[in-house]
Structure formats: C-alpha cells, structure tokens
Amino acid sequence: MPAYDLIIRGGTIVDGTGGSEREGDVAIAGNRIAAVGTVSGSGAEEIDAKGKLVTPGFVDIHTHYDAQAVWDDHMSPSSSHGVTTAVMGNCGVGFAPCKPEDRERLIELMEGVEDIPGAVMHEGLKWEWESFGEYLDAIDRRPRDIDVCALLPHAAVRVFVMGDRAIALENANQGDIAQMRQIAKDAMRAGAFGFSTSRTLSHKTLRGDPTPTLRAQEDELRGIALGMTDAGSGMLEMVSEWAPDHNEEFAMLRRVIEASGRPAVFTLTQRHSRPEVWRDLLRHADKATQDGLSIRPVVAPRAIGVLLGLEGSQNPFSGCPSYKEIAHLPVAERARRMSDPAVRARILSEDPAAGSTFPLFHRMSYEYMFRFGTPPDYQPKLENSVAAIAARGNRTAPDIAYDMLTENDGANFIYHPLANYAYGDLSMAEAVLDNRNCIMGLGDGGAHVAFILDAGYQTWTMSHWGRDQKRWSIPEMIRRMTSDTAGAAGLHDRGILAPGMKADLNVIDWDHLGTGMPYVVNDLPAGGKRLLQKVSGYDATVVAGRVTFREGEPTGTLPGKLVRGPQAALAG
C-alpha cells in the first residue's frame, strides 16, 4: 500500500516563512502535509517537480466572491492563479443578513459598488437565508475549487436593522447599535472572520446613492467591533475616503481598535487627487504597530486600473446617447458602425458624463489612459498617454481614444490606472511593498467583472517584481502571499509547508509564469459577461491534498469548503 496519498518529488521548496529555498519532497496524507524533506515510501499519486518551485497555496485576503460562491463551483479568476483560500465580504457589501423586502437594495448596491450586473445576481442568488449564519450554511452546501472565508458586511447589517433610515444615512441610535452588536457576535460565532465597512464616496448604486455606511458614527463602529469582542474573534476591515481629515479618520479607527481589542486592516491606495496622503496613513499604521495595536494596511502590488473597451462594460464613450444606441451590437459590428464618419462625429460631439452610470467616471482622465498592448503593460509611461499622444499630433484626446477602441475590430483595451499611479510609475506600490506591516491584496476577485482584472496579481507580482525586476527574493514574494496573508486573516493552519499544516500547494514553473490579454466570456447567470486571462506557469495546484489544476486547466476536483472562523495551526 502507498505510504501517502500524494508526493510532490524533487522540487525547490519555498515554504512560505521567508526562509531559504531548498530541494526536497512534500508528502501529503489526507488533507494535511505529512512530511517535508527527503521522503521515502511511495504515494498513490506522485508529481515530478524537478526544476519547479513548490509553494504553499496563496491566500487572498480581499475578494468579493459573495455572489459567485452561491452559484459557481469555480472561484475564477483567482483559482487559476494559485489562490487556494479567499476572504470575501470586503468593503462592507454583501448579501446577509437580509430581510426579503431588502434583497433588491443589496443587489443594487453590489451592482454599483462591485460592477456585478443586477440581472446576474437576480438569476444566480437563490436567497436561502435571512441571517448571516444561514448565508454561511448556504455557502457551506456547495463544494468548490478553493476554500472561502466570509466577512460580515456593514451595509447589509445597517439595512437589516435600520431599513430606510440606513439608506437615508441617518445616525444609528443606541437601540440600533445594540442590535448590530448582537448580530456581529452571532455572525462571528457562526463562522464569520470579521466585519467590513466602507466610508468612501466611490461606493454608490448605479443611481448614485451612496453606500448606507458612508457616515456611520464612531459609536456605531465601536458597538459592532465590541460584538466581535463578545465573540472573542474577528477582524475589522475598512475602506475609507480618508476625508475631510485623514489624520482624524485614522485616529477614530485607532480608538475603535483600542476599545475592542480586535485587529484591523484597511485599504491603502494613492488617490491621484491627494497623492501624498498615503504616506501619513502608512506612518499612522506603523505607529499603531509599535504601540502594540494590530492595524495593518492592505496594498496592491501595482496600480489599480480599469480596462476600457468595447468588449468590457465601460469605455470613455459609454455615456454618450449615440453610443448607447449601438451598444447592444456585437463588438466587431459596433466597431464597424463607429468607424462611419457620421456616427463618429455624433459620438465625439456628445458629453459622455451626462449619461454615464460608471461610479468612477469622475476620476477618469485622458492623461492616465494608455493603450494596453500585447503583452499587457501595467507600467506605461506618461508620454504615451492618450492626452500626450493627442498633444503631439495636434488632435483631441477623445479622438485618439476613439481610434484605439475601434481598431482591431474593437478588441483593444485602454488601460486607466485610477490609483497608485500619480507619479507615473510603480514607485508608490514599491514603497508600500517594502513595508512589512503592509499586506498584499486588493485584487478584488469576483468584483468589477467587466472592467477590472486585478485578481491574479499573484502571478504578476512573482513575474514582475520577483523574476523580471528581482526587487525581492522568491522566498519573500511567496511569504507575502501565503503565511503573511493567512496570518492576517487568522488562518494559522495554512500558508506554510510544514507537517500538520493544511495541504494547499502550488507547483510553479518560475520561468514561464505569465498572463495573456484579457478576453470576455459570457458565463455568468443570465448570460452576464466578465473578463478573464489565460494563465501560464502553474504546473499544479493542490487544495486539501487534491489536485485542482494541472497545467493551468481545472481537473474538476472540488475539495474547497467554507472555512468557519479563525483556524489554529495543528501539531505535526
């Protein structure tokens, strides 16, 4: 009889701790790692990893698979990039708790904030729940290709407790806060990993209504955090506008954490309109850490950018009445119609802002629009922006953008960094990644499905910062995406290759890591479309001891589960 269920032989082990690489084997019994090093005996299945990296599976701390996890077995695109555990429910949006009469409100908010079409959610969500615990039970019933963990979303809690008063942004009274505190306590005990909230104007419904949590007062946030204290578990996740006074906003967050004793993470980005605020927030977080408080920034390894194209859900002319008249046509036919001089003149004469439903339209600028290119270029030069090209050619920027969109039968994309690119390079991302208090994340898997494709940043991080730039060592790159993210979420049973740990692994062909051009598929409920990329360099991905991907293709094996609450490391 084989001694083990699976042995990965002769690979270069990068164990997730940041320690040096070493040659060796990894043996798996059941869903746990049984041995690391030189393994005698045979496995029921063996993978030859000679010349390949063997790493822990990646843990993504910031995703939005709250809806997709209801209807889909495959948490793509994340699962094709080596992610084996994803934390969903970030940014205060989600679907539980929810009374039947409030379902439409939560769908509208998710549609506006996270760009998941309402028709997709109406068809895909079965609403087998009202409480958050019942939502977790529904998620638990479906097997999938990765593990998922869920945060309790503030918007859903607020609407559940306050109804119309939440939508009107009224302050919660003491009775409301007491009820929210109990909901938080119950959610943590049911298996939530924490609580998420949003305080940013960018989070709106398609009608332009702000998220119900925008102006939640400190006593409300403290009350909910104390619900986690009552339960003895859970972290606070926050995204904020950090306005009007970012220093006071952080001080408020700090007071909430001091009162509750729970850890916190917050989204740290560089707004182009306030390009230096991130430095103050980073200093505040470092100071909190020095003072013994766990308040850690979650940062992106590159600019956060949208893909504007005729195939996606947004482009610079989406709000123009004449474009809307032809928006239903197939992409190639739409590009052909747009090339007609009369149609072109009409669209270019119209104001795209007037009819836009894109919540981030006000942040778009031709100075930060670039031809995406093949292979994808995530660090374009400012002199190659649409505005710069137009200025050199004595043309208008919309004219140049129009040409880029209609070339190649409309298959092209324009890349627009909306954050982390105020300096015209990746120096901001490089600076925050250099800070070990920062957590790598913000890929937003499951959200912004037809205009952002940052899920899969793990592949880009390794190929760009690790292989091509050699900015950080391979062990450090892997640590940032495994033990560091797992520990921040409270998942202490994974993220490290050691006996007793959960058997989530990747076998990686370092030299061939990469992604292709984005493309659109219509595989969501109701025929909804989303962006995906071809991924290369993953010879195998293993979840709970079972191979879920080989050579980038899913095996059909679905060992992934809902993880309920923080997990402690097991003894070897």
C-alpha positions in Angstrom: 0.0 0.0 0.0 1.3 3.5 -0.7 2.5 5.4 2.3 1.0 8.7 1.2 -1.9 9.9 -0.9 0.3 12.4 -2.8 4.0 13.1 -3.0 5.5 16.1 -4.8 9.0 15.0 -5.6 12.3 16.8 -6.0 11.0 20.4 -6.2 12.6 23.6 -4.9 10.7 24.1 -1.7 9.8 27.7 -0.8 8.0 27.1 2.5 6.2 30.4 3.0 8.1 31.5 6.0 10.6 33.6 4.0 13.4 31.1 4.7 15.8 29.9 2.1 14.8 27.7 -0.8 15.8 24.0 -0.5 15.4 20.9 -2.6 13.1 18.2 -1.3 9.8 16.4 -1.3 6.4 17.1 0.1 4.3 14.2 1.2 0.5 14.5 1.8 -1.8 12.2 3.8 -5.5 13.1 3.5 -5.8 16.9 3.6 -2.6 17.5 5.6 1.1 17.7 4.9 2.7 14.7 6.4 6.4 15.3 5.7 8.7 17.8 4.1 12.3 16.9 3.1 13.5 13.6 1.8 10.5 11.3 1.7 10.9 7.5 1.5 8.0 5.4 0.5 5.6 5.9 -2.3 2.5 7.9 -3.0 -0.8 6.9 -4.5 -0.1 9.8 -6.8 3.3 11.5 -7.4 4.2 14.8 -9.2 7.7 15.3 -10.5 8.6 18.9 -9.5 12.2 18.8 -10.5 13.3 22.4 -11.5 10.0 23.8 -10.3 9.0 25.8 -7.2 6.8 24.1 -4.6 5.0 26.7 -2.5 2.0 27.0 -0.2 -1.3 27.8 -1.8 -1.9 31.6 -2.0 -4.3 33.2 0.5 -6.1 36.3 -0.9 -7.4 38.5 1.9 -9.5 40.9 -0.3 -12.1 39.4 -2.6 -15.8 39.7 -3.5 -16.9 36.2 -4.3 -20.0 36.6 -2.1 -22.4 36.2 -5.0 -20.3 33.9 -7.2 -19.8 31.5 -4.3 -23.5 30.9 -4.3 -23.8 29.7 -7.9 -20.4 28.7 -9.0 -18.0 25.8 -8.1 -15.0 27.6 -9.6 -13.8 30.8 -7.9 -12.1 32.1 -11.1 -10.1 34.0 -11.9 -8.4 33.6 -8.5 -8.3 29.9 -8.5 -6.3 29.8 -11.8 -3.6 32.0 -10.3 -2.7 29.6 -7.4 -5.1 31.0 -4.9 -6.4 28.3 -2.6 -8.2 30.4 0.1 -10.1 33.6 -0.4 -11.6 36.0 2.1 -14.8 37.6 0.7 -17.2 40.1 2.0 -14.9 43.1 2.0 -15.8 46.8 1.6 -19.0 46.5 3.7 -21.1 45.0 0.8 -22.7 41.5 0.8 -26.0 39.7 1.0 -26.6 38.8 4.6 -28.2 39.5 6.9 -31.1 40.4 4.7 -34.9 40.6 5.0 -36.8 39.5 1.9 -38.0 43.1 1.3 -34.4 44.4 1.2 -32.9 42.0 -1.4 -33.2 44.5 -4.2 -31.4 47.1 -2.2 -28.4 44.9 -1.6 -28.3 43.8 -5.2 -28.4 47.4 -6.4 -25.6 48.3 -4.0 -23.4 45.4 -5.1 -24.1 46.2 -8.7 -22.9 49.8 -8.3 -20.0 49.2 -5.9 -18.6 46.0 -7.4 -19.9 46.0 -11.0 -21.7 42.7 -10.9 -24.8 43.1 -13.2 -28.1 43.1 -11.4 -29.6 40.6 -13.8 -26.8 38.2 -13.0 -27.5 38.4 -9.3 -31.2 38.2 -9.7 -30.8 34.9 -11.5 -27.9 33.5 -9.6 -28.9 34.2 -6.0 -31.4 31.8 -4.5 -31.8 33.7 -1.2 -31.9 30.6 1.0 -31.1 32.8 4.0 -32.0 35.7 6.2 -29.4 35.7 8.9 -25.7 35.7 8.3 -25.4 32.2 9.8 -28.0 31.0 7.3 -26.0 32.6 4.5 -22.9 30.7 5.7 -24.9 27.5 5.7 -25.9 28.1 2.1 -22.3 28.7 1.1 -21.3 25.5 3.0 -23.6 23.3 1.0 -21.7 23.8 -2.3 -18.2 22.3 -2.9 -15.8 24.5 -4.9 -12.2 24.6 -6.1 -10.9 26.7 -3.2 -11.7 27.4 0.4 -13.6 30.6 1.1 -14.0 32.7 4.3 -16.6 35.4 4.8 -16.7 38.8 6.5 -20.0 40.3 7.9 -20.8 43.3 5.6 -21.8 46.6 7.4 -24.2 47.7 4.6 -26.3 44.6 5.0 -26.3 44.8 8.8 -27.3 48.5 8.7 -30.2 48.0 6.3 -31.3 44.9 8.2 -31.5 46.9 11.5 -32.4 50.4 10.3 -34.3 50.0 6.9 -35.0 53.3 5.2 -33.1 55.2 7.9 -29.9 53.4 6.8 -30.4 54.4 3.2 -31.0 58.0 4.3 -27.6 57.9 6.1 -29.2 58.7 9.5 -27.2 58.1 12.6 -27.9 54.8 14.4 -29.5 55.2 17.9 -28.4 53.1 20.9 -31.1 50.5 20.2 -29.8 50.1 16.7 -26.2 49.8 17.9 -27.1 47.2 20.5 -28.9 45.1 17.8 -25.9 45.4 15.4 -23.5 44.3 18.2 -25.6 41.2 18.8 -25.7 40.5 15.0 -21.9 40.8 14.9 -21.5 38.5 17.9 -23.8 35.9 16.4 -22.1 36.1 13.0 -18.6 35.5 14.5 -19.9 32.5 16.4 -21.5 31.2 13.2 -18.1 31.4 11.4 -17.5 34.9 10.1 -13.9 36.0 10.0 -14.7 39.6 10.9 -16.7 42.7 9.9 -16.2 45.0 6.9 -17.3 48.6 6.4 -17.0 51.3 3.7 -16.6 55.1 4.2 -15.9 56.1 0.6 -17.9 58.2 -1.9 -16.8 55.9 -4.7 -19.1 53.2 -3.4 -22.6 54.0 -4.9 -25.5 52.3 -6.5 -25.9 52.9 -10.2 -28.5 55.6 -9.4 -25.8 57.4 -7.5 -27.0 56.7 -4.0 -24.0 56.3 -1.5 -23.4 53.2 0.5 -25.5 53.2 3.7 -22.4 53.0 5.8 -20.7 56.2 4.4 -21.4 58.4 7.5 -21.6 55.7 10.3 -20.5 57.3 13.5 -17.8 56.1 15.8 -20.1 54.8 18.4 -21.8 52.6 15.8 -18.4 51.2 14.6 -17.3 50.7 18.2 -20.5 48.8 19.1 -20.1 46.4 16.2 -16.4 45.9 17.0 -17.5 45.1 20.6 -19.7 42.4 19.2 -16.6 40.7 17.9 -15.0 41.2 21.3 -18.0 39.5 22.8 -17.5 36.5 20.5 -13.7 36.5 21.0 -12.8 36.6 17.3 -13.0 38.6 14.2 -11.1 41.5 12.5 -12.4 44.8 11.2 -11.8 45.6 7.5 -12.3 49.2 6.4 -12.1 51.2 3.2 -12.4 54.9 3.5 -12.3 58.2 1.6 -10.0 59.5 4.4 -11.7 62.8 4.2 -12.0 65.6 5.1 -9.2 64.9 7.7 -7.4 61.7 7.1 -5.5 62.1 10.4 -8.7 62.3 12.4 -10.3 59.4 10.5 -7.3 57.2 11.3 -7.5 58.3 14.9 -11.1 57.3 15.0 -10.2 53.8 13.6 -7.5 53.5 16.3 -9.9 54.4 19.1 -12.3 51.7 17.9 -9.5 49.1 17.9 -8.3 50.2 21.3 -11.8 49.8 22.7 -12.5 46.4 21.1 -9.1 44.8 21.2 -9.7 43.3 17.8 -7.3 43.6 14.9 -8.0 45.8 11.8 -6.9 46.0 8.2 -7.6 49.0 5.9 -7.3 49.7 2.2 -4.3 51.9 1.5 -4.1 53.4 -2.0 -2.8 56.6 -3.6 -5.5 58.8 -4.8 -4.4 60.9 -7.7 -6.2 63.9 -6.3 -4.4 63.6 -3.0 -1.2 61.9 -3.9 0.7 62.1 -0.6 -2.0 61.1 2.0 -0.9 57.5 1.8 2.4 58.4 3.4 0.7 59.7 6.5 -1.6 56.7 6.8 1.4 54.4 6.5 3.1 56.3 9.3 0.0 56.0 11.5 -0.3 52.3 10.9 3.4 51.8 11.7 3.0 53.8 14.9 0.0 51.7 15.9 2.0 48.5 15.4 4.8 49.9 17.5 2.2 50.7 20.2 1.0 47.1 20.2 -2.1 47.6 18.1 -2.8 45.4 15.0 -3.8 47.9 12.3 -2.4 46.9 9.0 -2.7 48.4 5.5 -3.8 46.2 2.6 -2.0 47.3 -0.5 -1.9 46.5 -4.2 1.4 45.4 -5.8 0.8 47.6 -8.9 -1.6 50.4 -10.0 -5.3 49.8 -9.6 -6.6 50.2 -13.1 -9.7 49.8 -15.2 -9.8 48.3 -18.6 -11.9 50.4 -21.0 -13.0 48.7 -24.2 -16.0 47.9 -26.4 -15.9 44.3 -25.1 -16.0 45.4 -21.4 -18.7 47.2 -19.5 -17.1 50.6 -19.7 -15.3 52.9 -22.2 -14.8 56.6 -22.5 -18.0 57.0 -24.6 -20.3 54.6 -22.7 -22.4 57.5 -21.5 -22.9 59.1 -25.0 -26.5 58.8 -26.3 -25.4 57.8 -29.8 -23.1 55.1 -28.4 -25.9 53.7 -26.3 -28.0 53.3 -29.5 -25.5 50.8 -30.8 -24.1 49.3 -27.6 -26.2 46.2 -28.0 -24.5 45.2 -31.2 -21.7 42.6 -31.4 -18.3 44.1 -30.8 -17.0 43.8 -34.4 -20.2 45.3 -35.8 -20.2 48.0 -33.2 -16.6 48.9 -34.2 -17.6 49.0 -37.8 -20.6 51.3 -37.2 -18.4 53.6 -35.0 -16.0 53.9 -38.0 -18.7 55.6 -40.0 -17.7 59.3 -40.2 -21.2 60.4 -39.3 -21.5 58.2 -36.2 -18.0 59.1 -35.1 -18.8 62.8 -35.4 -22.0 62.4 -33.5 -20.5 60.4 -30.6 -17.5 62.7 -30.3 -19.8 65.7 -30.1 -21.7 64.4 -27.1 -21.0 64.7 -23.4 -20.2 61.2 -22.0 -20.6 62.3 -18.4 -24.3 63.2 -18.9 -25.4 59.6 -19.3 -22.7 57.7 -17.5 -23.6 55.1 -14.9 -20.0 54.4 -14.0 -19.4 55.4 -10.4 -15.7 56.1 -11.1 -16.3 58.2 -14.2 -15.4 61.4 -12.3 -11.9 60.0 -11.6 -11.1 59.3 -15.3 -8.6 61.4 -17.2 -7.1 61.1 -20.6 -3.8 61.9 -19.0 -3.9 58.4 -17.4 -5.3 56.4 -20.3 -2.9 54.2 -22.2 -3.1 51.6 -25.0 -2.9 48.3 -23.0 -1.0 46.4 -25.6 0.2 42.8 -26.0 1.6 41.6 -23.7 -0.3 43.7 -21.2 1.6 46.8 -20.0 1.0 47.6 -16.3 3.6 50.4 -16.1 3.0 52.7 -19.1 5.0 55.9 -19.5 3.1 59.2 -19.2 4.4 60.4 -22.5 2.4 57.5 -24.1 -0.9 58.6 -22.6 -3.8 59.4 -24.8 -3.5 63.1 -23.8 0.2 63.2 -24.6 -0.3 61.5 -28.0 -3.0 63.9 -28.8 -0.9 66.9 -27.9 2.0 65.8 -30.1 -0.3 65.2 -33.0 -2.4 68.4 -32.6 -5.6 66.3 -32.1 -8.1 65.9 -29.3 -7.7 63.2 -26.7 -11.2 61.8 -27.3 -10.2 61.4 -31.0 -7.2 59.4 -30.1 -9.1 57.2 -27.6 -11.8 56.6 -30.2 -9.2 55.3 -32.7 -7.7 53.0 -30.0 -11.1 51.5 -29.2 -12.2 50.8 -32.8 -9.0 49.3 -34.1 -8.7 45.5 -34.4 -12.4 45.1 -34.8 -13.0 46.6 -31.3 -10.9 44.0 -29.4 -8.4 46.6 -27.9 -8.4 47.8 -24.4 -7.4 51.2 -22.9 -5.7 50.8 -19.5 -6.5 53.6 -17.0 -4.8 53.5 -13.6 -7.2 55.1 -11.1 -5.0 54.7 -8.1 -1.3 54.2 -7.2 0.0 55.9 -10.4 0.1 59.6 -9.5 3.9 59.6 -10.1 3.5 57.9 -13.5 5.3 54.8 -12.3 5.1 52.0 -9.8 7.2 53.7 -7.1 4.3 54.0 -4.7 3.5 50.3 -4.9 7.2 49.5 -4.5 7.3 51.7 -1.3 4.4 50.0 0.4 5.5 46.5 -0.5 8.8 47.4 1.1 7.0 47.8 4.4 6.5 44.5 6.2 3.4 45.8 8.0 1.6 46.1 4.7 -0.5 43.1 3.5 -0.6 42.3 -0.2 -4.1 42.3 -1.6 -6.8 44.4 -3.4 -7.2 42.1 -6.4 -11.0 42.2 -5.9 -11.6 38.8 -7.3 -15.3 38.3 -8.1 -16.0 42.0 -8.5 -15.7 44.6 -11.2 -16.1 41.7 -13.5 -16.2 43.5 -16.9 -13.8 46.5 -16.3 -11.1 45.5 -13.7 -9.0 42.4 -13.9 -6.6 42.7 -10.9 -7.5 39.3 -9.5 -4.4 37.3 -10.3 -2.0 39.9 -9.1 -0.1 36.9 -7.5 1.1 35.8 -10.9 2.1 39.3 -12.0 3.8 40.0 -8.7 6.0 37.0 -9.0 6.8 37.5 -12.7 7.3 41.3 -12.5 8.8 42.1 -9.0 10.3 38.7 -8.4 11.6 37.3 -11.7 12.0 40.3 -14.0 12.9 43.1 -11.6 14.5 40.9 -9.0 13.3 43.5 -6.5 12.6 41.0 -3.8 13.7 37.4 -3.3 11.5 34.5 -4.3 11.0 33.4 -0.6 9.9 36.9 0.4 7.5 37.1 -2.6 5.9 33.8 -1.6 5.8 34.7 2.1 3.8 37.9 1.3 1.1 35.8 -0.4 1.0 32.8 1.9 1.9 32.9 5.6 1.5 36.7 5.8 -2.0 36.9 4.4 -3.1 33.7 6.1 -1.9 35.0 9.5 -3.6 38.4 9.0 -6.9 36.6 8.4 -6.5 34.2 11.3 -5.8 31.2 9.2 -2.9 29.7 11.1 -3.4 26.2 9.7 -2.1 27.1 6.2 0.3 29.3 4.3 3.4 27.3 5.4 4.8 24.0 4.1 5.3 22.0 7.3 3.9 18.7 8.8 0.4 19.1 10.2 -0.5 22.1 8.0 -3.3 22.1 5.5 -2.1 20.6 2.2 -2.7 23.6 -0.1 0.2 23.9 -2.5 1.4 25.2 -5.9 3.9 23.7 -8.3 5.2 26.6 -10.3 7.3 26.9 -13.4 9.0 30.1 -12.5 10.4 30.9 -15.9 7.1 30.6 -17.7 4.8 32.5 -15.3 2.6 34.9 -17.1 -0.8 36.1 -18.3 -2.3 36.7 -21.7 -4.5 39.5 -23.0 -7.9 39.9 -21.3 -10.8 38.4 -23.1 -14.6 38.4 -22.4 -16.7 35.3 -21.6 -20.4 35.2 -21.1 -20.6 32.5 -18.5 -22.3 34.3 -15.6 -26.0 33.7 -14.8 -28.4 35.4 -17.3 -25.5 35.4 -19.8 -23.6 38.1 -18.0 -20.1 38.8 -19.2 -16.8 39.1 -17.4 -13.1 39.4 -18.1 -10.6 36.6 -17.9 -7.0 35.9 -18.9 -5.0 32.8 -19.9 -2.5 32.0 -17.2 0.7 30.1 -17.6 3.3 28.7 -15.2 1.2 26.7 -12.8 2.0 23.0 -13.3 -0.3 22.0 -10.5 -2.4 23.5 -7.7 -3.4 21.3 -4.7 -6.3 22.1 -2.3 -6.7 19.9 0.8 -4.4 17.3 -0.7 -6.2 17.0 -4.0 -5.0 18.3 -7.4 -7.5 21.0 -8.6 -5.4 22.4 -11.6 -2.9 20.8 -13.9 -1.0 22.9 -16.5 -3.5 25.7 -15.9 -6.6 23.6 -16.6 -9.1 22.6 -13.9 -9.3 18.9 -13.1 -12.9 19.0 -12.0 -12.0 18.1 -8.4 -13.7 20.3 -5.9 -12.2 19.9 -2.4 -12.7 23.5 -1.3 -15.0 24.4 1.6 -16.3 27.2 3.6 -13.9 27.9 6.5 -15.8 28.9 9.6 -13.8 31.3 11.9 -10.1 31.5 12.6 -8.1 28.3 12.3 -5.3 27.4 14.6 -2.2 25.6 13.4 -2.2 21.8 14.1 0.7 20.0 15.6 2.8 17.9 13.3 
